Amino acid sequence: MDEFNLEMAEWRKATASADVGQCVEVATNMPGIVAVRDSKDPNGPALVFTPQEWKAFLHGAGRGEFDL
């Protein structure tokens, strides 16, 4: 598996999440990757996607593909 240097990542979370600490953060400022991490564990692992994979995920989430 490839290793990515996320030191320059600019992490952000949804404004709707407030400050309850139960959310994910996303970094989209790095060329060729989108990184996602758990806001409760900022030094923990991050998932890394291509921009195309991230776009497909957002599209599916918006259409309810992951709803229970």
NORPEDA-V56535 format. One record per backbone hydrogen bond with DSSP energy under -0.5 kcal/mol. NH is the residue of the N-H (numbers start at 1). CO is the residue of the C=O. E is the energy in kcal/mol with one decimal. If there is no record, write none. Layout:
# NORPEDA-V56535
nh=NH co=CO e=E
nh=NH co=CO e=E
This chain:
# NORPEDA-V56535
nh=6 co=4 e=-0.8
nh=9 co=6 e=-1.6
nh=11 co=9 e=-0.8
nh=12 co=26 e=-1.6
nh=17 co=14 e=-1.4
nh=18 co=15 e=-1.2
nh=20 co=17 e=-1.3
nh=25 co=37 e=-2.8
nh=26 co=12 e=-2.8
nh=27 co=35 e=-2.5
nh=33 co=30 e=-1.4
nh=34 co=49 e=-2.6
nh=35 co=27 e=-2.2
nh=36 co=47 e=-2.7
nh=37 co=25 e=-2.3
nh=38 co=45 e=-0.5
nh=39 co=23 e=-2.3
nh=41 co=38 e=-1.5
nh=42 co=39 e=-0.5
nh=44 co=41 e=-2.1
nh=47 co=36 e=-3.0
nh=49 co=34 e=-2.9
nh=54 co=50 e=-2.4
nh=55 co=51 e=-2.4
nh=56 co=52 e=-2.2
nh=57 co=53 e=-2.3
nh=58 co=54 e=-2.7
nh=59 co=55 e=-2.4
nh=60 co=56 e=-2.5
nh=61 co=57 e=-2.9
nh=62 co=58 e=-2.4
nh=63 co=59 e=-1.3
nh=64 co=61 e=-1.2
nh=65 co=60 e=-2.6
nh=67 co=64 e=-1.5
